[in-house]
Amino acid sequence: MVAQLTVGQRLERWRGELVKAGLITTTDAVPAQQDQVAALEQRLGRTLPPTYRDFLEVCGGMPVTGGLTAGLR
């Protein structure tokens, strides 16, 4: 039986693979703090989906330019 990974665990693994491959650096994807995510939700006036909260708390959103996204252009 294969153990099921949580969304957070999958994101951690994915982030690690991107760093290892040199597509991003550890500073490109700095995890957001829970208070930062809460502040974002307050500014938006809505609660974020749990999986997106997990993404922000693991990856902080990822870079907009350079790294992985540069190859997508």
Steps between C-alpha positions, in 0.01 A plus 500: 500500500631844405471766769291799397676833524325813619484799267763670715732199475458487122576871474810461718620217275427702183676808638802288593515349152486846338783623724705185434452542124615862522170636371444707813710591803395461860451878510265491198238307692509623859208356698234749606432525871150419623447862606591614146243263352240620753578862406454414132164341574396809695601730211308282255202470732483125452656176615746336263449136401694265732725372221597855397574582866725190506673619182570844644621355831744270318603698193397858569358531150816437288688759295327703232809535282806285461535142616219269401270765354765632261492168316125519455506805276 
